[in-house]
Amino acid sequence: MGYSKRIDALCALLEKTDTFADVGCDHGYCSEYMLENGLCERAIFSDISKGSLAKAEKLLSAFVAAGRATPVLGNGFFGVPKDVGEVLIAGMGGSEIVAILSDKKYGFMPKRFVFQPMHDSEKLRRYILEQGGYIERDFTFQDDKFYDVLVGGKAEGKTVAAYTEAEYEFGRENLRERPEAFLLRTEKQLKNIDKYLAISTLQEQSREELTARKAKLQGVLSGETL
């Protein structure tokens, strides 16, 4: 698609819809992808940063002029209608995404979403499944760094299978399908734990916690943790 590997991976998960919202749009690349490929009639792109929004407005100026793209300066779902067809939130922490979804004034569970949390993925998974959402994709990919991505939407009568505690922590698709990026990240985490365990002055409580974490990660790699 011509963007970074991370942006390409996110764009590949987006589907055709009437209205698309890119919350925390940064440069606006994903909105450009949706509009240029005829995947949405209208895009709303928002950011809390004036600088980021200005970059996106410049990129999408022709679509803005044509009335097909609307810039919004604001936080979270401010300016995003609750009946929007698809929402992308990428590059924020999972706790920040939960705060957006649960905001008393503007928050809602989107009909369809693609979320790419930078951390706190477990907290985001729990919120989605406990607040009337479902998750259809939930995996790790790599573009220099490792990224989690969750795809799903508002359940609206769908039967949603409960997650296990391990699935909340690591992601259902990661544990079942074992993508290469997820296994590489787990191996890296294990190496980092071994480095800490090699420190002779490490406090006993920390050593016990790290040893327990190491055992859990080893279970992930062996396929025992489900």
C-alpha positions in Angstrom: 0.0 0.0 0.0 3.0 2.3 0.2 2.9 3.5 3.8 5.0 2.1 6.7 4.6 -1.6 7.5 2.6 -0.6 10.6 0.2 1.6 8.7 -0.1 -0.9 5.9 -1.0 -3.6 8.5 -3.8 -1.4 9.9 -5.2 -0.4 6.5 -5.4 -4.1 5.5 -7.8 -4.6 8.5 -10.2 -1.8 7.5 -13.4 -2.6 5.7 -15.7 -0.7 3.4 -18.2 1.4 5.2 -20.3 4.6 4.8 -18.5 6.7 7.4 -15.0 6.2 8.8 -13.5 7.9 11.8 -9.7 8.0 12.4 -9.3 9.1 16.1 -5.9 10.4 16.9 -5.2 10.6 13.2 -1.6 12.0 13.3 -0.7 12.3 9.6 -4.0 11.1 8.3 -2.6 8.2 6.2 -5.4 5.8 7.1 -8.1 8.2 6.1 -6.3 8.9 2.9 -6.2 5.1 2.2 -10.0 4.8 2.9 -10.9 7.7 0.7 -8.6 7.1 -2.2 -9.6 3.4 -2.4 -13.4 4.2 -2.3 -13.8 2.4 1.0 -15.8 5.1 2.6 -18.1 7.9 1.5 -16.9 10.2 4.2 -14.1 10.3 6.7 -13.8 12.1 10.0 -10.2 12.6 11.2 -9.5 14.0 14.6 -6.6 14.7 16.8 -6.0 16.6 20.1 -2.8 18.1 18.6 -3.2 21.1 16.3 0.1 20.2 14.6 -0.9 16.7 13.8 -4.4 17.7 12.6 -2.8 20.4 10.4 -0.6 17.7 8.7 -3.6 15.5 8.1 -5.6 18.5 6.8 -2.9 19.2 4.3 -2.7 15.6 3.1 -6.5 15.4 2.8 -7.1 18.9 1.5 -8.8 17.8 -1.7 -11.2 15.5 0.2 -11.9 18.3 2.7 -12.7 20.7 -0.1 -15.0 18.1 -1.7 -16.9 17.7 1.5 -15.8 14.1 1.9 -13.4 14.6 4.9 -14.0 16.5 8.1 -11.2 17.6 10.4 -12.0 17.7 14.1 -9.7 19.2 16.8 -10.6 17.6 20.0 -10.1 14.7 22.4 -11.6 11.2 22.0 -14.9 10.8 20.3 -15.6 14.5 20.3 -17.1 15.3 16.9 -17.6 11.6 16.0 -21.3 10.5 15.6 -22.3 7.4 17.5 -23.7 5.8 14.3 -20.3 6.0 12.5 -19.6 2.8 10.5 -16.0 2.1 11.5 -13.5 3.6 14.0 -9.7 3.4 14.0 -7.7 4.3 17.1 -4.0 3.6 16.7 -0.9 4.6 18.6 -2.5 5.2 22.0 -2.3 3.3 25.2 -5.0 0.7 26.0 -6.0 2.7 29.0 -6.4 5.9 26.9 -8.7 3.9 24.4 -10.8 2.7 27.3 -11.1 6.2 28.6 -12.4 7.3 25.1 -14.9 4.4 24.9 -16.2 5.0 28.5 -16.4 8.8 28.4 -19.7 9.7 29.9 -20.5 12.4 27.4 -19.0 11.2 24.1 -18.1 7.5 24.6 -19.6 4.5 22.9 -18.8 1.1 21.5 -18.4 1.4 17.7 -20.2 -0.8 15.3 -16.8 -1.9 14.0 -13.4 -0.9 15.3 -9.7 -1.4 14.7 -7.7 -0.6 17.8 -3.9 -0.7 18.0 -2.9 -0.1 21.7 0.7 0.6 22.5 0.3 -1.0 25.9 -2.4 -2.1 28.4 -3.9 -4.4 25.8 -5.3 -6.7 28.5 -7.2 -3.8 30.0 -8.7 -2.9 26.6 -9.7 -6.6 25.9 -11.5 -6.8 29.2 -13.3 -3.5 28.7 -14.5 -4.5 25.2 -15.9 -7.9 26.2 -17.4 -6.6 29.5 -19.1 -3.7 27.9 -21.0 -5.2 25.0 -18.3 -5.6 22.4 -16.8 -8.6 20.6 -13.3 -9.3 19.3 -12.8 -11.1 16.0 -9.0 -10.5 15.5 -6.5 -10.1 18.3 -2.9 -10.5 17.3 0.7 -9.1 17.4 2.6 -7.9 14.4 6.0 -6.3 14.0 7.4 -3.2 12.4 10.7 -2.8 14.2 8.6 -2.6 17.4 5.9 -5.1 18.4 2.3 -4.0 18.2 -1.0 -5.6 19.3 -4.1 -5.0 17.2 -7.7 -5.7 18.1 -10.5 -5.9 15.5 -14.2 -6.2 16.5 -17.3 -4.1 17.2 -20.5 -3.8 19.1 -21.9 -7.3 19.8 -25.6 -6.4 19.1 -26.9 -9.9 19.7 -23.8 -11.8 18.6 -22.8 -14.7 20.8 -19.5 -13.7 22.3 -17.3 -16.5 23.7 -15.7 -15.7 27.0 -11.9 -15.2 27.1 -9.7 -17.2 29.4 -7.4 -15.3 31.7 -4.4 -16.2 29.4 -6.4 -14.9 26.4 -7.0 -11.6 28.2 -3.3 -11.3 28.9 -1.8 -12.4 25.6 -4.6 -12.3 23.0 -6.8 -15.2 21.8 -5.4 -15.3 18.3 -1.8 -15.2 19.5 -2.3 -18.2 21.7 -4.2 -20.2 19.1 -2.5 -19.3 15.9 1.0 -18.4 17.3 2.0 -15.7 14.9 5.8 -15.3 14.4 5.8 -11.7 15.8 4.1 -12.8 19.0 6.6 -15.7 19.6 9.5 -13.4 18.9 8.2 -10.8 21.4 7.7 -13.6 24.0 11.3 -14.8 23.4 12.6 -11.3 23.9 10.6 -10.9 27.1 12.1 -14.1 28.4 15.7 -12.9 27.6 15.0 -9.7 29.5 13.8 -11.6 32.5 16.9 -13.7 32.5 19.0 -10.5 32.5 17.2 -9.3 35.6 17.4 -12.7 37.3 21.2 -12.6 36.8 21.5 -9.5 39.0 22.8 -10.7 42.4 21.4 -7.8 44.4 17.8 -8.4 43.1 15.3 -8.4 46.0 13.8 -11.8 46.8 10.2 -10.7 46.1 11.2 -9.3 42.7 13.1 -12.6 42.0 10.0 -14.6 42.9 7.7 -12.5 40.7 10.1 -12.7 37.7 10.5 -16.4 38.1 6.7 -16.8 38.1 6.5 -14.6 35.0 9.2 -16.6 33.3 7.3 -19.8 33.9 4.2 -18.3 32.4 6.0 -17.1 29.3 7.7 -20.5 28.9 4.2 -22.0 29.0 3.2 -19.7 26.2 6.1 -20.8 24.0 5.5 -24.5 24.7 1.8 -24.1 23.9 0.8 -25.1 27.5 -0.7 -21.7 28.3 -4.2 -21.3 26.9 
